[in-house]
Amino acid sequence: MERKIILSADSTCDLGDMLKEKYKVNYYPYHIILGEQQYTDGVDITPENLYAAYRQKKILPKTAAIGVGEYLAYFKKWVEQGYD
């Protein structure tokens, strides 16, 4: 019996869109904290935004991995479809 698998990565791996599409990599973004605001990496903030914040305000970003609940919700759909 053939095993069903997925490839998954988080946003710290910086895969380009071409590689993500070519290898069908599922991608979950980290949380980025910039000053008092929290963002989702690659969704509502870009590297260019981060560089601009540093140049203009000397603010360094912090990152946070996804929480346990987010992790479970992210993979649940594949587990329910029989993926390892």
C-alpha atoms as a printed R data frame, in Angstrom:
   type eleno elety resid chain resno      x      y      z
1  ATOM     1    CA   MET     A     1  0.000  0.000  0.000
2  ATOM     2    CA   GLU     A     2  1.342  3.399 -0.956
3  ATOM     3    CA   ARG     A     3  1.846  5.830  1.930
4  ATOM     4    CA   LYS     A     4  0.444  9.315  1.608
5  ATOM     5    CA   ILE     A     5  2.771 12.097  2.708
6  ATOM     6    CA   ILE     A     6  2.927 15.863  2.479
7  ATOM     7    CA   LEU     A     7  5.867 18.237  2.552
8  ATOM     8    CA   SER     A     8  5.530 21.077  4.996
9  ATOM     9    CA   ALA     A     9  7.789 23.946  6.009
10 ATOM    10    CA   ASP     A    10  7.533 27.094  8.043
11 ATOM    11    CA   SER     A    11  8.355 30.555  6.813
12 ATOM    12    CA   THR     A    12 11.864 30.555  8.283
13 ATOM    13    CA   CYS     A    13 13.051 28.302  5.446
14 ATOM    14    CA   ASP     A    14 12.468 31.115  2.909
15 ATOM    15    CA   LEU     A    15 11.484 28.886  0.020
16 ATOM    16    CA   GLY     A    16 10.602 30.871 -3.034
17 ATOM    17    CA   ASP     A    17  7.199 30.537 -4.671
18 ATOM    18    CA   MET     A    18  8.701 28.561 -7.558
19 ATOM    19    CA   LEU     A    19 10.144 25.850 -5.267
20 ATOM    20    CA   LYS     A    20  7.026 25.708 -3.091
21 ATOM    21    CA   GLU     A    21  4.896 25.163 -6.169
22 ATOM    22    CA   LYS     A    22  7.291 22.743 -7.904
23 ATOM    23    CA   TYR     A    23  7.536 20.429 -4.887
24 ATOM    24    CA   LYS     A    24  4.023 21.086 -3.548
25 ATOM    25    CA   VAL     A    25  5.356 22.290 -0.205
26 ATOM    26    CA   ASN     A    26  2.699 23.366  2.263
27 ATOM    27    CA   TYR     A    27  3.812 26.443  4.101
28 ATOM    28    CA   TYR     A    28  2.900 27.778  7.526
29 ATOM    29    CA   PRO     A    29  3.980 31.312  8.426
30 ATOM    30    CA   TYR     A    30  5.639 32.265 11.693
31 ATOM    31    CA   HIS     A    31  4.389 35.160 13.753
32 ATOM    32    CA   ILE     A    32  6.478 38.314 13.613
33 ATOM    33    CA   ILE     A    33  6.345 40.899 16.353
34 ATOM    34    CA   LEU     A    34  7.433 44.355 15.270
35 ATOM    35    CA   GLY     A    35  7.143 46.930 18.010
36 ATOM    36    CA   GLU     A    36  3.695 46.493 19.533
37 ATOM    37    CA   GLN     A    37  2.166 44.826 16.452
38 ATOM    38    CA   GLN     A    38  2.008 41.138 15.565
39 ATOM    39    CA   TYR     A    39  2.041 40.027 11.924
40 ATOM    40    CA   THR     A    40  1.968 36.812  9.932
41 ATOM    41    CA   ASP     A    41  5.192 36.282  7.976
42 ATOM    42    CA   GLY     A    42  4.669 36.628  4.232
43 ATOM    43    CA   VAL     A    43  0.939 37.285  4.670
44 ATOM    44    CA   ASP     A    44  0.611 40.755  6.120
45 ATOM    45    CA   ILE     A    45  4.287 41.718  6.377
46 ATOM    46    CA   THR     A    46  7.183 41.305  3.975
47 ATOM    47    CA   PRO     A    47 10.972 41.365  4.363
48 ATOM    48    CA   GLU     A    48 10.915 44.805  2.762
49 ATOM    49    CA   ASN     A    49  8.599 46.027  5.555
50 ATOM    50    CA   LEU     A    50 11.013 44.672  8.148
51 ATOM    51    CA   TYR     A    51 14.024 46.353  6.568
52 ATOM    52    CA   ALA     A    52 12.113 49.637  6.315
53 ATOM    53    CA   ALA     A    53 11.115 49.479 10.000
54 ATOM    54    CA   TYR     A    54 14.737 49.016 10.966
55 ATOM    55    CA   ARG     A    55 16.021 51.785  8.695
56 ATOM    56    CA   GLN     A    56 13.363 54.271  9.794
57 ATOM    57    CA   LYS     A    57 12.801 53.406 13.464
58 ATOM    58    CA   LYS     A    58 15.683 51.049 14.371
59 ATOM    59    CA   ILE     A    59 13.131 48.400 15.411
60 ATOM    60    CA   LEU     A    60 14.286 44.788 15.256
61 ATOM    61    CA   PRO     A    61 11.606 42.149 14.733
62 ATOM    62    CA   LYS     A    62 11.054 39.150 16.969
63 ATOM    63    CA   THR     A    63  9.562 35.861 15.821
64 ATOM    64    CA   ALA     A    64  7.289 33.357 17.461
65 ATOM    65    CA   ALA     A    65  6.609 29.822 16.345
66 ATOM    66    CA   ILE     A    66  3.047 28.658 15.911
67 ATOM    67    CA   GLY     A    67  1.219 27.528 19.019
68 ATOM    68    CA   VAL     A    68  0.186 23.950 19.733
69 ATOM    69    CA   GLY     A    69 -3.438 24.625 18.745
70 ATOM    70    CA   GLU     A    70 -2.379 26.185 15.440
71 ATOM    71    CA   TYR     A    71 -0.051 23.249 14.778
72 ATOM    72    CA   LEU     A    72 -2.793 20.692 15.416
73 ATOM    73    CA   ALA     A    73 -5.316 22.567 13.269
74 ATOM    74    CA   TYR     A    74 -2.774 22.927 10.453
75 ATOM    75    CA   PHE     A    75 -2.048 19.183 10.212
76 ATOM    76    CA   LYS     A    76 -5.497 17.858 11.180
77 ATOM    77    CA   LYS     A    77 -6.919 18.110  7.651
78 ATOM    78    CA   TRP     A    78 -4.176 15.852  6.247
79 ATOM    79    CA   VAL     A    79 -4.361 13.317  9.062
80 ATOM    80    CA   GLU     A    80 -8.124 13.056  8.470
81 ATOM    81    CA   GLN     A    81 -7.372 12.337  4.785
82 ATOM    82    CA   GLY     A    82 -5.020  9.483  5.717
83 ATOM    83    CA   TYR     A    83 -1.650 11.186  5.352
84 ATOM    84    CA   ASP     A    84  1.243 10.087  7.568
